[in-house]
Amino acid sequence: MIPKKIPLRTCIACREEKPKRELLRVVKNAQGEIRLDFSGKLPGRGAYVCNSEACIKRLAKYKLLNKAFSAEVPAEVYAAVEEEFFGAK
């Protein structure tokens, strides 16, 4: 029996490849709305970030979502990502 392939994604903060399920996905839909995607199935352009404190801090410090989506990302989105990570700890 062939083992099931595990999809890998790259964290935009540390540039490490990790299994998709271990990463937090932020998605930009066709209307330009940017939000967290907990299911990993929302349509649109996705960017992934690790569940590590260093990556979450780097994400906001260097405004990496702006670069990933080639658009201005509101501070509320960065705050929501930080809240999700630090609130779940």
N, C-alpha and C positions, 0 to 999 in steps of 0.2 A: 504494500500500500504506500502511495506517495504522500509524504507529509504535507499538510496544508501550508501554503505560502502566507507569511505574515507581512502585511503591508508596512513599509518603513516610510517615515517622513522626516524632514530635516527641521530642527529647531531654528528659528530665525535669529535667536540671540547667541547661542553657542555653536551653531552650525554642525551639531552632532546628529547623526541618524539614529532614530529610536522607533520602536513599534508605535503605530498610529494611536493605539488605545492608551498609551502612557502620556500623550501630549494633549494640551488644551488647544482647541481650534477656535480661531476668530475668523469670521466670514464677512465678506462684503458682497451684498446681493446686487441685482441689476438696477435697483433704484438708488444705490449708493449708500444704503444703510449698513453700518458696521456693528456687529454684535457677537456675543459669545455663542458658540454652537456646541451644546453638550452632547447631542446625538451623533454629531459627525456626519450628518446627512443633509444638512440644509444646502440648497443650491447657491452657487456663487463661488467667488474666489476665496480660497482658504489660506490661512497662515497658521503655522503651528509653533507653540512655545512649550518648553519643558516645564515640569512641575518642580523646578528648583528655585530657591530664593534668589540666587544670583541671576538667573535668566529673567525672572520677573522684574527685578530691579533694572537690569540692562535694557529691557524692552521699553520702559518708560524713559529712562535716562537718555537714550539715543534715538527715541521716537522711531523704533524699528517698524511699527505697523504703517507709518507714513511711507516708508520706503517699500514695504512689501506690497501695498495697495496703490502706490503712486498717487496718493490723495491725502488731503489733510484729515487726520483722525482726531476727533474731539477728546479732550482730557477725560471726559466721563468714561470713555471706553477703556483707557488705561487704568482709571480708578476701579472700574468693574473687574478687570483682570486681576488687579492687586487684591481687591476685596475677596474675590473667589478663592484665590490662593491662600492669603493670610487668614481669611475667615474659616477655611476648612482645616487649618492646621491644628 
